[in-house]
């Protein structure tokens, strides 16, 4: 995730039910691997720049003031900055217990444990 700088704003205030990140994407950076959550809803709001939203249905270039939302078990998605200027977005997601993340294009899966910490493994279950 080179070129992605996240500032977890919700954590600063002890917010526990949802997360809020102020995320900067440098040119050519991506927000995440292409993914979908099993239980977590996600929402992004563009503050600066023009990131490209990539979903299973295609691509859309976003502009400041535009937003996108992703219900749990919805379309896989990520953002990529294909411009020569930084993009800044707000990312908001709930912190539903028992969430897992699937990555359709990569050999990785993520699961939250009872303590809320993420663990990562290959799709065959072999740990990283």
N, C-alpha and C positions, 0 to 999 in steps of 0.2 A: 504494500500500500504506500509505496514511495510517492511523495508529493501530496499526501493527504495529511492535514493537520486538524485534529479534533480537539475541541475544548468542551468537556462534559459539564455544561452549565447546571443541569439539574442536581448533580452530585454536590456542587458547591453549597446548595441550600438544603441538603438532606432530603430531597425529593425521592420517594421510594416507589411510587406506583407507576411512574412514567419517567423516561429519560429524555433529556433535551441536549443536543450537541450543536455547537456552532462549529461548522466544518468548512475549512478552506481547501479547495482543490487547485493546485498549481497546474499550469499547462501540461497536458497529457496524463494527468493523474485520474484515478478512478476512486469512487466513493467506497466500493467494496467489490468482492467477487460477485458475479451474477448469482442471486440467491432469492429464497423465499422463506419466511418464518412459518412454523406450524401453528403458533398461538398468538404471536405478536402482530398487532397492527402497526403500520409505519406511515409517517407523513413527512414530506419535505417541502420547504418553502425557499425559493430562490431570493436572496438578498442582493447579490452582485454577480455579474458575469452571465454567461450563456452555456450552461452545461447541457449535454445531450442525455436524455433519459432513454435507457435501453431496456426494453421489456421483451417478453416472449412474442408480443404482437408487433414489434417494430421499434422505431426510434423517433423521438420528438425533441427538437431543440427548445429548451426552456429559456425564459428571460426573467429579469427581476420582477417580482410580484406574482409570478406563476407558482402553482403548487401541484403536488401529486400525492396520492394516497394509495396505500397497499394493504388491503385487508389480509388477515392471516389466511394462509393457504391459497392466496391469490396468485397473480402472475409473478414470475421471477423478474428481478429488476436490479439495476445499478445505474449510477451516473458516471459519465466520463467527460472530462474537460478537453475538448478538441480545439480550443482556441488558444491564442497566445497571451491571454490575460487570466488572472486568478478568478475563480468562482467562489462565492461564499453562500452557504446554505444553512438553514436550520433543519435539523433532523429531530423528529419527535416520535417516540415509540413507547408502547406500554411495556411493563416488565412482568408479563404474565409468567407465573411459575410453570415449569414443565415444557418450556418452549424448546424447539429444536429448529435447526436451519439446514435446508438442503441447498446444494450448489450443483445445478444441472450440468454445468460445463466443466466442473473440476472434481478431482478425486478427493473430496473432503466432505465431512459432515460435522455439525456442532450440536451439542446437547447441553442443557443447563442441569447442574446437579442439585441436590437438596439444599446445598448452601448458596445457590444462585450463581456459582462460578461456571464458566463455560469450559467444556472439554472438547477437544478436536480429535478426529480419527479419520482414517481412510474409509471409503464407502463400504469396504469389507469388514470394518470394525477394528482393524489394526490401528493402535494408537500412533500418533505422530511423535 
